[in-house]
Amino acid sequence: MIGSVSGYIEAERDIEDAASWDPAFLHWHRDAEVARSAVLSSIDHIRVSAAVRPEDLPLKRMATLLYALIESESSSEFLRLADFLDSHEQLFSCPGTGPVARRVSQMLTAARMQVADLASLSALVDPLDVAADGADDGPVSVAA
């Protein structure tokens, strides 16, 4: 999941700075669509699989959150979902000190960093929407 989310983020970044008249834009846009489909498919496999051990639960929750973030239809929806990660931190953490718990904690940390990376994509969070929302409601926090 972490790898496919990273691929999606990079594909979206490729088209953010490209002009639509650039001959390569069409290929980059197609690559971004393929990466989006791949990441949603990868996450969906995790979401529908059964949790085998307690350490799987925070990963399934993170997968569900990442899916919802990528599928969000507005900046405000994305930001509310990202805020859920911070406000319900206990749901997205893995207690324990064993090797499995440490590895899961590392994956959850990587996923948290990806949430921040997703928030930097204009395809998911329009900076103008954030500025307008921030003017009325104060600063908007995004999970890091």
N, C-alpha and C positions, 0 to 999 in steps of 0.2 A: 504494500500500500504506500509506504513512504517513497519508494522509488517512482511509482506511477504519479503520485502527487507532484513530486519534483519535476518529472517530465512535463506535466501539464503546466506548471508554473513557468518553466522555461519556454515552452511553446507560446504561451500567452505573452510573455515578455518580448519574444521575437516580433510579434505583430504590433505591439504597442508603439514602437518607435519607427515602424515602417510606414511609408506613405502608400496609400492605396493604389497610386499610379505606378509604383515600383513593380517591375515584372516579376520579382520574386514574391510579392505579397500574396498572390493567389496560392502559391505552394505553402507559404508559412501559415496562411489562414487554414488551409486544408490540414496541415500538420497539427494545428491547434485543435481543430475539431476532432481529429483522430485521437489526440492525447486526451481530450475531454471524455470521449467515449470510453477510452481504455481505463482512465482513472475511475470513472463511475462504475464500470463493470467490475474492476478490481475491488472497489469498496463494497459493491453490492454483494459480492461473494462472501466477504467478511460479515456483513450485516445479517445475511440469512443463515450463516453457519451457526451451529450450536456451540455454546461456550463449554469447553472441556474442563477447564480449571478456573479457579477464582481470578487468576491473573488475566484471563481472557476478557473479563467484563469491562474493565476500563478501556481496553483496546476496541472492543465492539462499540462502546459509547463514543469514542473518538472517531471511529469510522462513520458512525451515524451522523455525528456533528459535521465532519468534513464533507460528507455527501450533501447535507442540507446547506452548508456554506456555498458549495460549488453550484448547487441548484437554486440558490436564492435569486429572487426576481427583482430585488431592489437593494440599494445601498443600505437603507435603514434596516431591512430584514437581515442582511449580512451582519451588520454591526450588532444587532440584538443577539444574534446567534453567537457571535464572537464573544460578546460580553457574558453570555451564559457560561462559557469556558472558565472565565475568571470568577464568576459569582458562585459556581458550583465545583470548585477545584477538587473537592474530595471525590467526586464522581469520575474524575479523569486522572487519578493517581493510583499507584499500585503500592499498597503497604507490604512490608516484608523486607528481608535482607538477603534472601537466598539468590542464587544465580538467575533463576527465572524472573523473580521480582526485579532484580537490577536490570536485566535486559528489557523487560517491559517498560520500566521507568525511562530507560534511554529512548525507546521508541516513542513513548508519550512526550518526552521532551522534544524530540525531533518533530513530532506532529504539531506541537505548540508553536514551534518556530515556523512551520509551514503555514499555520493559520495567519501569522503576522505577514508572511510573504504573500499569501492570498489576498490579504487586505490591501496590499500595495498595488494590486492589479486593477487598472481602471475598468476592466471588463466586469469586475465584481463590485468594486466600490468606486463610484464616481466622485472624484475630489470636489466637484462643485456641489454635489448633494451633501457631502460631509461638512463643507463650509457653511452651507445654508442651515443645516441642522445644528451645527455648533454655535451659530449666532443666536439661536433661540434657546437651546437647552444646555449650553455650556460645552466644555470639551467632551469629545467622544473617545473612550478608551478602546483599544483593540488589543486582544490577547497577544502577548509576546512569547 
